[in-house]
Amino acid sequence: MEFPSKLIENAVGELSKLPGIGKKTALRLALHLLKAETDTTASLAEALAKMRFEITYCHTCHSISDAEECSICANKLRDHSTVCVVSDIRDVIAIENTAQYQGVYHVLGGVISPIEGIGPSDLNIDSLLARIPDSEVKEVILAISPTMEGDTTAFYLSRKLRDFEGVHISTIARGIPMGGELEYADEITLGRSIVDRQRQAR
């Protein structure tokens, strides 16, 4: 791809490094920013710079935060006796968007993957275990994606969490999504849907 300007070429090169952004999309974005008001481009650059250099991680749950403690952990109206363990910050956002959960979180920062050289010591597992003694935690929900690595991580955590008396370990139900057709569901998902079925009130 030929560019009339080295500056445009550099901008396209940087934008195309973003996930899901190819050269053509990067060029459209660069040209859009070039035509936009100067303040618009400056505001975008400032917001990205602040996000990269000023965002920190919550010292309790490891989610992204503007302060040492995130807004969820700091919220006294949340149910601090229930901790939902997720692998990634995107999972926190997804669960929060459901507006169905009022507990707190713990972000592992990944899953156990021997192939990629990621072991338990590379994740935020020790800090999770350290949160439980002498605290109000009564339930730990393992909300980890049902992949081979995810199931391995959940199994490892469940073994570790069994050492704590009075703490209930649960996992999120896995089943057919709303609007999904049974014939298109994979066997594992369909099987788990049957096993985890809910009895209807009579």
Secondary structure, DSSP 8 states (H G I E B T S, - for coil): ---S-HHHHHHHHHHTTSTT--HHHHHHHHHHHHHS-HHHHHHHHHHHHHHHHH-EE-TTT--EESSSS-HHHH-TTSEEEEEEEESSHHHHHHHHHHT---EEEEE-SS--BGGGTB-GGGTTTHHHHHHSTTS---EEEE---SSHHHHHHHHHHHHHHTTSTT-EEEE------TT--GGGS-HHHHHHHHHT------
